[in-house]
Amino acid sequence: MRHFVVVGGGQAGASLVAKLRSFGFDGNITLIGAESVPPYQRPPLSKAYLLGEMEEARLYLRPLEFYADQSITLRMGTRVVAIDAANKLLTLEGGEAVSYDALALTTGSHPRTLPAAIGGDLDGVYTVRDLQDADAMAPEFVDARSVLIIGGGYIGLEAAAVAAKKGLKVTLVEMASRILQRVACPETSDYFRALHAEHGVNICEGVGLDRLLGDGRVTGARLTDGTEIDVDFAIVGVGITPASILAESAGLTIDNGIATDIHGRTSDPHIWAAGDCASFEFGGARIRLESVGNAIDQAEVVAQNMMGGDVTYDAAPWFWSDQYDCKLQIAGLNTGYDTVYQRKGEHGGQSHWYYRAGQLIAVDAMNDPRDYMVGKRLIEGGKSPDPALIADPATDMKALLRA
């Protein structure tokens, strides 16, 4: 009986093993994860879970009974330390060997941390990536305390929103000239800067962290402009890197993560990859998509191909972020955009439509689910409406889908 092993207990790994069973694979399946808990949702960690609005059990993607019912062996709290690709063997921490017929790597990513030389190793300095991170920092969120958020991307802004809602004094520093500079247009940055200002968050753009201050525990920070501030704790949100060390040590090709072909196969014919750790060709470039949607969709394709299919992964990027009472929904990738058109929606919502050489490539929708869905379907259908129609509040958006 064939044995398929999936290494990585996140969204992609959980989706992959479930799809293998639903597609009819009747061999042995083992899911190995380094964390001691079953696969769970990560996005709520910096939102509802940190706010105390979601308990741990609700984070779990599936109840434990699901894995037993589907004859999927869960090995949580277990680390894989080596892959012997030639002999199709895994070595676990402690020395146990596990053989496989096909292997999928869904190892996810790691948060970037601050160097110890600038105080990154002080107590009271946190990242937000897993359940352990969220649990460790939760006691810090006490009314009237001061927190420094380092990084003005979505993780940093979400953490700032949680802290502000809990009554903390929040300072966020972003080294770039504006928040969200890497991922969004100036109009979207303006929207969220104003939103956070309304909630009392002090956003400092164009200034970075020189170093964190403190003896054993962080007590303050010196910024690159010489300003010093007192802080009770700090949260680092300066991006992530793909967890590809295990794959690299096994001799797999690494290119912005674990390089896969259009089917999700790595440079070894018996090893596959999906999720944050995997890179693939999209729009003439090799990219990684750090999103729940990609983890689910890519895992489904890999599951089919591990079983002998010939399915191409045709990515349809989508993302979201929750901050205060605003839900941001994003469809497409805005890489290389040259023009942005703003549309006012219903009930105070708005959306920003990205065009490149006349082609609609992405939409940011703030509290505007209708325009988000229209934009997503237009992008996936390769349709590019006249920008004048997009900007006109009188336009029947759904009619654009029929044009």
C-alpha positions in Angstrom: 0.0 0.0 0.0 1.4 3.4 -1.0 2.4 5.9 1.7 2.0 9.6 1.1 3.6 11.9 3.6 2.9 15.6 4.1 5.4 17.7 6.1 3.9 20.9 7.5 0.8 21.1 9.6 -0.7 24.4 8.4 -3.5 25.3 6.0 -1.8 23.8 2.9 -0.9 20.5 4.7 -4.4 20.1 6.2 -6.1 20.9 2.8 -3.8 18.5 1.0 -4.4 15.4 3.1 -8.2 16.1 3.1 -8.2 16.4 -0.7 -6.2 13.2 -1.1 -9.0 11.3 0.7 -11.8 13.1 -1.0 -10.2 12.4 -4.4 -10.2 8.7 -3.6 -6.6 7.9 -2.5 -6.9 4.7 -0.5 -3.3 4.4 0.7 -1.7 5.5 3.9 -1.5 9.2 4.7 0.7 10.8 7.4 0.7 14.5 8.2 3.7 15.6 10.2 3.7 19.0 12.0 6.2 20.6 14.3 3.6 22.3 16.5 1.9 20.3 19.2 -1.7 21.2 18.1 -3.6 20.0 15.1 -3.7 22.2 11.9 -5.4 25.6 12.6 -6.2 28.9 11.0 -3.4 31.5 11.2 -5.1 34.7 10.1 -7.2 35.1 13.3 -4.1 35.1 15.4 -3.4 38.8 14.7 -7.1 39.6 14.8 -10.0 37.8 16.6 -7.8 35.4 18.7 -5.5 38.2 20.0 -8.6 40.2 20.8 -9.9 37.3 22.9 -12.9 37.0 20.6 -12.1 33.4 19.4 -11.0 30.5 21.5 -8.3 28.1 20.5 -10.7 25.2 19.6 -12.4 27.4 17.0 -9.0 28.0 15.3 -8.7 24.3 14.4 -9.4 23.6 10.7 -10.9 20.2 11.4 -11.9 18.4 14.6 -9.5 15.7 15.6 -12.2 13.1 14.8 -12.0 14.0 11.1 -8.4 12.7 10.8 -9.3 9.5 12.6 -12.4 9.0 10.5 -10.4 9.6 7.3 -7.6 7.2 8.4 -5.1 10.1 8.3 -2.2 9.7 10.8 -1.4 12.9 12.6 2.1 13.3 14.0 2.0 16.7 15.7 4.9 18.0 17.8 7.3 16.2 15.5 10.1 17.7 13.5 11.6 16.3 10.3 15.4 16.9 10.3 16.4 15.4 7.0 15.1 14.1 3.7 17.0 11.3 1.9 15.4 11.8 -1.5 17.4 9.0 -3.2 16.0 6.4 -0.8 12.7 8.2 -0.1 13.2 8.4 3.6 12.6 11.0 6.2 14.6 11.3 9.4 12.6 12.6 12.4 14.1 14.4 15.4 15.2 11.5 17.7 16.4 9.4 14.8 13.2 7.6 13.6 13.1 6.9 9.9 9.8 7.2 7.9 9.6 5.9 4.3 7.3 7.5 1.7 6.2 6.8 -1.9 5.4 10.5 -2.5 6.2 13.5 -0.3 4.6 16.9 -0.1 6.3 19.8 1.6 3.9 22.4 3.1 6.4 23.8 5.6 5.1 27.4 5.3 7.3 30.3 6.3 9.1 32.0 9.2 8.8 35.6 10.4 11.8 37.8 10.0 13.2 38.8 13.4 15.4 41.7 14.5 19.1 41.1 15.1 20.2 40.6 18.7 22.7 43.5 18.1 19.8 46.0 18.0 17.8 44.4 20.8 15.9 41.7 18.9 16.6 39.2 21.7 15.2 41.3 24.5 12.2 40.0 26.5 9.0 41.6 25.4 9.8 41.5 21.7 7.4 39.4 19.7 6.5 38.2 16.2 3.0 37.1 15.1 3.2 33.9 13.2 1.9 30.9 15.2 -0.3 30.1 18.2 2.6 30.1 20.6 3.5 33.7 19.5 -0.1 34.9 20.1 -0.4 33.2 23.5 3.0 34.6 24.6 2.1 38.2 23.8 -1.6 38.2 24.9 -0.9 39.1 28.5 1.0 42.2 27.3 -2.2 43.8 25.9 -3.3 45.8 29.0 -5.1 49.1 28.8 -2.8 52.2 28.9 0.4 50.3 28.2 2.7 51.4 25.3 3.5 49.2 22.3 5.9 49.7 19.4 4.9 48.1 16.1 7.9 47.7 13.7 6.7 47.4 10.2 3.7 48.9 8.3 2.5 45.9 6.3 -0.7 44.1 7.0 0.5 42.1 10.0 1.8 45.2 11.7 -1.4 47.2 11.0 -3.6 44.3 12.2 -1.6 44.1 15.4 -1.8 47.9 15.8 -5.6 47.7 15.4 -5.9 45.1 18.1 -3.7 47.1 20.5 -5.7 50.3 19.9 -9.0 48.5 20.4 -7.6 47.2 23.7 -6.8 50.8 24.9 -3.0 50.7 24.4 -0.9 53.6 23.3 0.4 52.5 19.9 3.3 53.7 17.8 4.0 52.1 14.5 7.2 52.8 12.5 7.7 52.1 8.8 11.1 52.6 7.2 9.6 53.1 3.7 8.0 56.4 2.8 4.5 55.1 3.4 2.7 52.1 5.0 1.8 49.2 2.7 4.3 50.6 0.1 5.3 47.1 -1.1 1.8 45.8 -1.5 -0.7 48.6 -2.2 -1.2 51.9 -4.0 -0.8 55.3 -2.3 -4.6 55.6 -2.2 -5.0 52.4 -0.1 -2.1 53.6 2.2 -4.0 56.9 2.7 -7.2 55.1 3.6 -5.6 52.9 6.3 -3.4 55.7 7.6 -6.5 57.8 8.2 -8.3 54.8 9.7 -5.6 54.2 12.2 -5.3 57.9 13.0 -9.0 57.9 13.9 -8.2 55.3 16.5 -5.2 57.1 18.0 -2.4 55.1 16.4 0.8 57.2 15.9 2.2 56.1 12.5 5.8 57.2 11.7 6.7 56.8 8.1 10.1 57.2 6.5 11.7 56.4 9.8 13.1 53.1 11.0 14.2 51.5 14.2 17.8 52.2 15.2 17.7 49.9 18.2 15.5 48.6 21.0 16.6 49.7 24.5 16.6 47.8 27.8 18.5 45.6 30.1 17.1 42.1 29.7 13.7 43.4 28.7 12.7 46.1 26.2 11.9 49.4 27.9 12.2 51.8 24.9 13.4 52.4 21.4 15.6 54.7 19.5 14.5 55.6 16.0 16.7 56.4 13.0 15.8 60.1 13.3 17.2 60.1 16.9 13.9 60.1 18.6 13.6 57.9 21.7 10.3 56.5 23.0 9.3 54.5 26.0 7.6 51.2 25.3 6.3 48.3 27.4 6.7 45.7 24.6 7.3 45.6 20.8 5.9 43.6 17.9 8.0 42.9 14.8 6.1 42.7 11.5 8.8 43.0 8.9 7.8 40.1 6.6 8.4 36.4 6.3 10.8 34.1 4.6 9.9 30.7 3.1 10.7 27.6 5.3 12.9 25.9 2.7 16.0 24.8 4.7 14.8 21.2 4.8 14.2 21.1 1.1 17.5 22.8 0.3 19.4 20.3 2.5 17.8 17.5 0.4 19.2 19.0 -2.8 15.9 20.4 -4.1 16.0 23.5 -6.3 15.4 26.7 -4.3 14.3 29.9 -6.1 12.3 32.3 -3.9 11.3 29.3 -1.9 11.0 25.7 -3.0 10.8 25.8 -6.8 7.9 23.9 -8.3 6.6 23.4 -11.9 3.1 24.1 -13.1 1.9 20.9 -11.4 3.4 21.6 -8.0 6.3 19.1 -8.4 9.7 20.0 -7.2 13.0 19.2 -8.9 12.6 15.7 -7.4 9.9 13.7 -9.2 8.6 12.2 -5.9 8.5 15.4 -3.9 5.9 18.2 -4.2 5.4 21.5 -2.5 2.5 23.9 -1.8 1.6 27.0 0.2 3.9 29.8 1.5 7.0 27.7 1.0 6.5 27.0 -2.7 7.3 29.2 -5.7 5.9 28.9 -9.2 5.7 30.6 -12.5 3.0 33.3 -12.8 2.7 36.1 -15.3 6.3 35.5 -16.6 7.9 35.6 -13.1 8.5 33.2 -10.3 6.4 34.1 -7.3 5.2 32.9 -3.9 1.7 33.7 -2.7 1.4 34.1 1.0 -2.3 33.6 1.4 -4.9 31.1 2.6 -6.5 31.0 -0.8 -3.2 30.0 -2.5 -2.5 27.3 0.2 -5.9 25.7 -0.4 -6.0 25.9 -4.2 -2.4 24.8 -4.7 -2.8 21.9 -2.2 -5.8 20.7 -4.2 -3.8 20.7 -7.4 -0.9 18.9 -5.8 -3.2 16.3 -4.3 -4.6 15.4 -7.7 -1.1 15.3 -9.3 0.4 13.1 -6.5 -2.3 10.6 -7.5 -1.2 10.6 -11.1 -3.1 13.6 -12.4 -1.9 16.2 -14.9 -3.6 19.3 -13.5 -2.0 22.7 -14.0 -2.0 25.2 -11.2 -3.7 28.4 -12.5 -3.4 30.8 -9.6 -6.3 33.2 -8.9 -4.8 35.4 -6.1 -7.0 36.8 -3.4 -6.3 38.2 0.1 -8.0 39.9 3.0 -7.2 42.0 6.1 -9.5 42.9 9.0 -8.7 46.2 10.9 -11.2 47.7 13.3 -14.6 47.6 11.5 -12.9 47.6 8.0 -12.6 44.5 5.9 -10.1 44.8 3.1 -10.5 42.3 0.3 -8.0 42.1 -2.5 -8.3 40.3 -5.8 -5.4 39.8 -8.3 -1.8 41.1 -8.1 -1.0 44.7 -8.6 2.6 44.1 -9.8 3.6 46.7 -12.4 0.4 48.8 -12.3 0.5 52.2 -13.9 -2.9 53.6 -13.1 -5.3 53.4 -10.2 -9.0 54.4 -10.4 -11.0 55.0 -7.2 -14.6 54.1 -6.9 -17.0 55.1 -4.1 -19.2 52.3 -2.9 -22.3 51.9 -0.8 -22.4 52.6 2.9 -19.0 54.4 3.0 -17.1 51.6 1.2 -14.6 52.3 -1.6 -12.4 50.4 -3.9 -9.2 51.0 -5.9 -8.9 49.4 -9.3 -5.4 48.8 -10.7 -4.6 48.8 -14.4 -1.5 48.0 -16.3 -1.3 49.0 -20.0 -5.1 49.2 -20.0 -5.6 45.8 -18.4 -7.4 45.4 -15.1 -5.0 43.4 -12.8 -6.2 43.9 -9.2 -8.8 45.5 -6.9 -8.6 46.6 -3.3 -12.0 46.9 -1.8 -12.6 48.4 1.7 -16.0 47.4 3.1 -17.3 46.9 -0.4 -17.9 43.1 -0.9 -20.0 43.6 -4.0 -17.4 45.5 -5.9 -14.7 43.0 -4.7 -16.7 40.1 -6.1 -17.3 41.9 -9.4 -13.6 42.8 -9.7 -12.5 39.3 -8.8 -14.7 37.8 -11.5 -13.6 40.4 -14.1 -9.9 39.7 -13.4 -10.4 35.9 -13.5 -12.3 36.3 -16.8 -9.7 38.5 -18.3 -12.1 41.4 -18.7 -11.0 45.1 -18.4 -13.9 47.6 -18.3 -13.5 51.1 -19.4 -12.0 52.9 -16.4 -14.5 55.7 -16.8 -17.2 53.2 -16.0 -15.4 52.0 -12.9 -15.0 55.6 -11.6 -18.7 56.5 -12.3 -20.8 55.8 -9.1 -23.9 55.3 -11.3 -22.4 52.3 -13.1 -24.2 49.0 -12.6 -21.2 46.9 -11.7 -22.9 43.6 -12.2 -23.6 44.6 -15.8 -19.9 44.8 -16.4 -19.8 41.0 -16.0 -22.2 40.6 -18.9 -20.4 42.9 -21.3 
